[in-house]
């Protein structure tokens, strides 16, 4: 691939993707509203940009074959902030991709698009939208946008519903964990699969207690290797019995299913310091 664009490159997950993505193309254009990282990888250049600016995004994507879209507010927030960053930003990425003739958008969607489904339901990639927050609502919008641009304009998309990509520090993560290594593998498969059309896949490792079914996305060739069961005994002993009446325990969205709209869900995840930055 000659040119690949990565949005949200200064965030925690984007930072993990920069080096492996730089090896998949001649030129990686990393972009974020934040300032450039201290060092760049061979073949990588950084462009600071606001995804809410369609002209800026259109210029960024010129000459690219694909865009890996991780740029957004990565937590629940007031609707006005989500509207600008996560909803308008998504529209601008898809519109700019179509205007520039890109082949595919690889999108960091989220379990929070379906977060109010009970965890006792083993949901597949065809589960209907049931967002748990404004943040999840924006993921629903972007997934529907991806479907629309595929149906009407032939722009492929892979929407990766990431469950929780951070160290396992709470009972929910024993099922929802996506290791950083499996994250890279997932994004690579979303890029190098020859034909995807409009696809949804769950971003989760090969956990014994994974609460979602990825069989409907097997065509992508995503085969995770890591398993959070190694952490289960210690985590369950630390937390003890959970309240089954708490939506944070009973729903796929975890704490996001229990918080008030507009309030932070990440604050309740008990993340390790190295995982507590932007996602």
Secondary structure, DSSP 4 states (H G I P E B T S, - for coil): --EEEEESTTSHHHHHHHHHHHTTSSEEEEEESSPPPS---TTEEEEE--TT-HHHHHHHTTT-SEEEE--S--S---HHHHIIIIIIHHHHHHHHHHHTT-SEEEEEEEGGGGTTSBTTS-EETTPPP--SSHHHHHHHHHHHHHHHHHHHH--EEEEEEE-B-S---STTHHHHB--HHHHHHHHHHHHH-S--SEEEEEE----TT--EE-GGGGGG-------GGGGHHHHHHHH-S--TT-HHHHBTTGGGGTSPTTS-SGGGS---GGG-S--
